[in-house]
Amino acid sequence: MIELLSPAGSWDALIAAVQSGADAVYMGFGSFNARRNAQNFTEEAFAQAVEYCHLRGVKVYLTLNTLLTDRELSAAADALRRASDMGVDAVLVQDWGVLTLARQIAPDLPLHASTQMSLFTLGGANLAKKLGMERVVLARELSRKDIAAICAGCEAEAEVFVHGALCMCYSGQCAMSALIGQRSGNRGTCAQPCRLPYGVNGPCGRDHPLSLKDANLSAHLGELADLGVACLKIEGRMKRSEYVAVVTAIYRRLLDERRGPTPAEARQLEAAFSRSGFTDGYFVGQKGPHMLGMRPENARWPEELFAAARKEYESTEHRAVPVTFRAAVHAGEPATLTAEARGRRVTVTGPVAESARNRAVTAEELCQRLGKTGGTAFVPASVSADVDDGLALSAGAVNGLRRQALEALTGQLARPIRGVWPRRTARETPLPPCQDPTGGPRLTCSIARAHQLTAELAENMEAVYIPLDLLDTMDLAPFAPKTRLFAVLPRVFRTEDEAVFRAKLQNTPFLAGAVVGNLGHLPIVESLDLELRGDFGLNVFNSRALLFLREQGLQSATVSFELRHQQVRDLRKYLPCEAIVYGRLPLMITENCAAANRTGCSHGAGCTLTDRTGATFPVLCAYGCRNEIQNSRVLFLADKPEYRRCGLSFARLRFTTESAEECLAAAHRYLGQNDWTPADYTRGLFYRGVD
């Protein structure tokens, strides 16, 4: 059976999800989850929620899917240990350091690869499975063809978002909120700048070119099941509990009855929440401006619909647990009661029945008393009693037997739905010693356009990073003697690209290595005679992540540009580390093309976005006719000594919109050979960091 997974951002939403038919819920406690602004749960409330759900046969998934610093990993380890002891059914992770901690601390605890891992290929999904993740939450941008390819070839379960908000950027790759307002989407505090107005190739007006409609795949549930999808996920941990109830209940009916939504159900879904309607554009492979939509500022919640939904999930126990009682009352023996539900059985004992002085208890009377389970989640399926004649057992004793039996049965049913129990837990392995690198960082650079690379620039760089799709347009021979050349694999690609990329890497001369920025890149470069360097897309935030990437065969790694310089300095350099110290930082990579949506595609020329403050963000074309939105200002640190004191092995100059002359001027400035300064620059997050 395909699983229906609903959001639980609060206790009320949890009840709404469970009572409306969810098979599983996802929720967080503490601050280490991608919806830190939801109500979430205290540790005590979370434990109660796990029991509430498991008693009703509903699984609980803990969201621990944010990037964590070294100082936060100890608290994350405690959270993992407690979650395992509580019996959560799985934990969603994004951070490589958290992944390694989870495998050490709770080896029996199932792990799911969060959508924040940006997984969209068969190779990436298979590697996630190999690394111990039982399920992969696929990127929301995938088409039915993409999903089919992964489901057909991967042993890990596939989870797909079927309803709710769509981010314009690939999850896990968005830095817009962080760089603009220090609120990181990778840390669960996104301020949603994609919902603001922007001008395309002109001043800001009323257009919202980065705001997507909510997804709605309710008409495709049968096809998703046929593709082999294991779980259908509803987004909405920040939405009202009534929204959760309405959407969950409709999807439950559609799954149970194997049909699409009626017109009335479609209207209810739209009334519950929508942005100018819904879209299934990614799934059906039809991108474009029709996918854009906004929520009106004066939009109101449908109070009548929501009131009916609230009454439904609050007034009735829809997930009652059928229980079978068998009582035995025999002379000279303690009374016993056996209770059985969902394959779990308990037996409790009570007092020895006395000889009746007035009226003896009958089997019929005993069954009637035992069947009074009101106020609990249980409903009697059958009640039987074997009672010797002439014995008396008080009502209090019968009630006590029933209470003990249900409490014991609740304890049995509160275990994880599947898997071993009790689980093993352990202390995390201490980090091994590490020798800090000596000397200052050597300069590298990445280019976006072929004309930016000149012989003079090359001879001043330890390495030059060239986009894989530019290799066919360039003659690398003149540059190979002057520097080391690396191919940068596209940040976003599809399963059918894997073989193409590998062949290009094998057949391009003069390459010293490859720059990988996604888990799905590693199978592509496996066993090739190339040096592997990790790119910023891997979101390296802590020392354990560096250790993990070293185990995967990487020979260096770029640290996240959301880290402050002190945090970079304090990383244990298990790999030679690189940081971007110059250039426009990437804010988003999008499947939808802003140029094509508003002005028509200009053969790779890209476009610009202008916000309400007048800041202009260049949009570069990325592999596969995608967009990469760049920051409005250039990161500039040449006059700051701190980046040289962070223990970095490499300092990267990231060239995007610069001319060849500007690239060379920037390189000379970082080499201390001139006093060039960009006209408009920022220090990025190097001193500010993120929340």
Summary of the structure (lengths in Angstrom):
residues: 691
radius of gyration: 29.2
end to end distance: 40.1
largest distance: 109.2
contacts: 2422
relative contact order: 0.12
helix: 34%
strand: 23%
